[in-house]
Amino acid sequence: MAAVIRARILTKVLGGGPAGLAGAAALRWGWEKLREDREEEVLAISRLKPGETYTVVTRPAPTRKERKLAERSLDLHERLDKASRPKRAQRKADRAYRRAERKALRAKPGSAREAKWARRARGIAAWQATLASPSKRQRALERKVGAVDSRLVEVRAAALGKARKGTRRTRRRFT
């Protein structure tokens, strides 16, 4: 009966044409997905001998402070990844270095042309080294990432320690 009523309401709201049928099917699919039971997750399997104990400590829900730190950490990691990507000048220097190396290898050994391209390759390698060194901004971001990540680890460890300390333990003996 509920299905018939729901179908009539959907027909009234979405219409009776092909678009209405598609919309009703999408809503039905979404409703079924929401009502699905989640599968149980196996965390650990262990065989206990008589007299052994097994303690389970569940992690408490993250606090507002922890969530904010996690968001900040994610944001800083993304910014650091973006800042660490090879820039246009680095790609250009890499191409120039490969070209100079190739030209030096193709030239006759001991010739002036080989010396010229080898000298250029050394100069370009020095240029690449300066381009590859992290900028002040990158170093600052790395420091911030380290500080936020260490603070996040501390906060999570404190929350887990608090959960361990304040829980009511149920002891069961398996025989």
N, C-alpha and C positions, 0 to 999 in steps of 0.2 A: 504494500500500500504506500509506504514512504517513497519507494522508487517511482511510482506513478505520479505522486504529487510533485516530487522533485523534477520529473520530466516535464510536467505541465508548466511549472514555474519557469524552468529554463527555456521552454518554447515561447512563453509569453515575453520573457526578458530578452532573449537572443533572437527571436523570430523563428519561422518554420523553414526557411530556405537552407541551402547548402552551408552558408556561413554560420547559421544557427546550429546546425548539426555538428559542424566542426568545433564550434565553441563549447557545445554541450559535451562532446567527446573529450575535449581538453580538460574541462572542469571535472568530469567523471574520473579521468585518469589521475588528476591532481588529488582528488578526494581519496582515491584508493591508495595512492602513495602515502598520504598523510596517515591513513589508518593502518598501514602495514606494520607488523611487529618487527622490531629490530632483532637481528640475530644476536645470540649471546656470544660474548667474547671470552675466549680462554686466555687467562693471564699466565697461569703457571700450572704445571702438573708435577706433583712430587709424591713420592712414596715415603710415608712416615713409619718409622718403627715404633713399637711400644715405648712410651716414655719421652719421645721427641715432641717438640712443640713447633708450631708454625705460626708466626706472627704476620698479620697483614695490616699495613698502615696505608690508608687511602689518602691521596693528596687532597687537601681542601680546595674549595673553589678559589680562584685567584682574587685577590683584593683589588680595589680600585687602583692603589699605588702600583701593584704588580702589573696590572693591565696597561696602565699608562707607560710604565717602564718598557714593557714589551713592544708597545706601539712605537715608542721613541727609538728603541733599538732597531726595529725593522726599518724605520724611516732613515736612520743613520746608515745602516748597512746598504740600503738602496742608493743613498747619496754617495757613499764611498765607492760602490761598484761603478756608478756613473762617472765619478771623478777619476777612477783608475783605468778606465777604458783607453785604448790607444787613440791618441788624437791624430788629426790630419797630418800635422808636421812629423809625428813619429812614423806614420805609414809612409810618408814621402821620403824620410831619411832611410827607412828600411829598403825601399825600392832603389834608391840611389846607391846604397851600399852594395846590394846584390848586383846591380849593373856594373859598378866599378870592379867588384871582385871578378865577375864574369869576363870583363874586358881585360883585366890583368892576367887571368888564366889563359886567355886566348892569344895574348901577345907572345912574341918570341921571348924565351927566357934570356934575361940579361940585357934586353933592349931598352931604349929610352921610353918607348910606349908602355912597357911593362912597369917601369919605375914610376912613370907619371900616374898610371891607374892605381898602383899600389899606394902611392902617396895620397891620392884622392880617397881611397878606401880607408886609410888610417884617419884622415881628417873627418870623414863622414862617421866613422866609428866613434870618434870623440864627440861629435855632434849628437849622435844617438845616445851616448851615455848621459849627456846633460839633459836631453829630452826625457830620458827614462827615469831620472831621479825624481822622487816625489816632491810636489810643490808644497808650499807652506800650508795651503788649504787642505791638501791631502793629509799631511802630517797632523794637522789640527783635527780633522775628521777621524783619523785613526785613534788619536788620544781620546776623543769623545766616545767613540764606539767602545773602546776598552773600558772606560770609566762606567758607561751605562751598562755594558754587559756584566761587569763585575758586581755592580750594585744590584742588578737583576738576579744574579746567582745568589747573592747574600739574602735578598728578600725571599726568594723561593726556599732557600735552605732554612731560614728562620720560620717560615710558614710550615714547612714539613716538620721541623723540630717541635714546633708548638702543637702540631697535630699528633705527633708521637707521644708527647708528654701528657696531653690532656685527654686522651681517649680512654674509654672504658674497654677493658680487654675481656674477651670471652675466651676462656681456656677450655679446650676440649682434648680429651685423651683418646687417642686411637689405639685400639687393641687388636 
